[in-house]
Amino acid sequence: MRAALQQRVMENPLEPMNIEHLPVMMAKVLELLQCKPGGTYVDATLGMGGHSQAILERIQPGGLLIGVDRDRESLDKARVRLMDYSSSIRYLHDNFKNLPLILNNLALGPIDGFLLDLGVSSHQLLSPERGFSFQGEGMLDMRMDRTQSWTAADLVNSLSQKQLADIIFQYGEERLARRIAAAIVSEREIAPITKCNQLADLIIRAMKVRGHHHTHPATKTFQALRIAVNQELEGLEALFDSILCFLKPGGRIVVISFHSLEDKIAKRAFRKLAGQCVCDRPPELCTCPRKVLVRPLTQRPLTPGPEELAANPRARSARLRSIEKI
Ligand SMILES: C[S@@+](CC[C@H](N)C(=O)[O-])C[C@H]1O[C@@H](n2cnc3c(N)ncnc32)[C@H](O)[C@@H]1O
């Protein structure tokens, strides 16, 4: 298996599988996780294994890393990168929402730290056949887990105009959601929308965009569809609650999000665990549990510095939050 993977990388250096993904806010992640030799850590979003490699270097000897990703190709890529550490890592092709079940089954004892670096990797985004990018001619796919049956094309061609508008508005925070949804419905009456650039072009026409723009006009709609296809926000808040019981006292959770919806969920979940109010009611009517289970390590979200942004523009929307179990 290892030899076959190595050969595939050597023979096809430009294959999408080999696109580089620069791990985001690495120094902060390592500082906050405080990885120590012999420790047990969970990288819930293994991706290309960039963060995991640095964690593995620090937990030798005797440490263990659980690497989870719902994308089998990412796991294959990480396996090649991390082959020197193969005895210290367990790979799991799964959704991190199943972590409580996974950890129960593995019966590892208390965990020292969890990392969740949410969203998609550059490898996924820049591989045309994965259908995430509005620039590609690939099929409109967007599945992180390619064993899943429904794709972005399925949603775009089957949901009602109202359902599409709601998704584009809620998950993309796109002001022109209704107009875009109407354009999708009239285009698909002529022929199914199957390609990324076909959708991107119709969005540009619907938004009546002219001239050069800092971000592509289809960015928000593509984000919305990606979140919907992968059900990215479902169960995320509850997950932080449920992984806390696997964490050692003093153990830490680090989460990096790339859009405001994810960041809001992490913020709310961490506030709740820190015993703070998360409802909008006046103090006398507040029924928030107010049980202090964690200490916040970041009062406000941390963001990448100018040097990192210059080297890795993809990091520009990253927001990092972290808590420590009491
Ligand atoms: C931003 S990348 C992680 C990059 C990684 N930290 C690195 O340094 O290479 C996010 C990864 O998380 C995976 N992912 C996203 N949501 C997931 C979920 N719910 N369960 C498991 N993996 C998920 C994606 O497939 C992707 O590979």
PDBQT file of the ligand as one rigid body, heavy atoms in Angstrom, charges set to zero:
ROOT
HETATM    1  C1  LIG A 401      -8.612  22.673   6.132  1.00  0.00    +0.000 C 
HETATM    2  S1  LIG A 401      -8.407  20.990   5.805  1.00  0.00    +0.000 S 
HETATM    3  C2  LIG A 401      -7.324  20.433   7.060  1.00  0.00    +0.000 C 
HETATM    4  C3  LIG A 401      -5.892  20.617   6.705  1.00  0.00    +0.000 C 
HETATM    5  C4  LIG A 401      -4.934  20.016   7.694  1.00  0.00    +0.000 C 
HETATM    6  N1  LIG A 401      -5.013  20.646   8.997  1.00  0.00    +0.000 N 
HETATM    7  C5  LIG A 401      -3.503  20.085   7.176  1.00  0.00    +0.000 C 
HETATM    8  O1  LIG A 401      -2.660  20.702   7.823  1.00  0.00    +0.000 OA
HETATM    9  O2  LIG A 401      -3.227  19.514   6.133  1.00  0.00    +0.000 OA
HETATM   10  C6  LIG A 401      -9.913  20.336   6.363  1.00  0.00    +0.000 C 
HETATM   11  C7  LIG A 401     -10.033  18.834   6.196  1.00  0.00    +0.000 C 
HETATM   12  O3  LIG A 401     -11.087  18.422   7.053  1.00  0.00    +0.000 OA
HETATM   13  C8  LIG A 401     -11.883  17.471   6.412  1.00  0.00    +0.000 C 
HETATM   14  N2  LIG A 401     -13.219  17.587   7.004  1.00  0.00    +0.000 N 
HETATM   15  C9  LIG A 401     -14.053  18.637   6.952  1.00  0.00    +0.000 A 
HETATM   16  N3  LIG A 401     -15.180  18.370   7.628  1.00  0.00    +0.000 NA
HETATM   17  C10 LIG A 401     -15.031  17.132   8.139  1.00  0.00    +0.000 A 
HETATM   18  C11 LIG A 401     -15.844  16.299   8.956  1.00  0.00    +0.000 A 
HETATM   19  N4  LIG A 401     -17.062  16.679   9.352  1.00  0.00    +0.000 N 
HETATM   20  N5  LIG A 401     -15.366  15.112   9.333  1.00  0.00    +0.000 NA
HETATM   21  C12 LIG A 401     -14.125  14.704   8.949  1.00  0.00    +0.000 A 
HETATM   22  N6  LIG A 401     -13.323  15.434   8.154  1.00  0.00    +0.000 NA
HETATM   23  C13 LIG A 401     -13.762  16.637   7.765  1.00  0.00    +0.000 A 
HETATM   24  C14 LIG A 401     -11.828  17.834   4.949  1.00  0.00    +0.000 C 
HETATM   25  O4  LIG A 401     -12.090  16.703   4.156  1.00  0.00    +0.000 OA
HETATM   26  C15 LIG A 401     -10.394  18.363   4.809  1.00  0.00    +0.000 C 
HETATM   27  O5  LIG A 401      -9.526  17.345   4.407  1.00  0.00    +0.000 OA
ENDROOT
TORSDOF 0
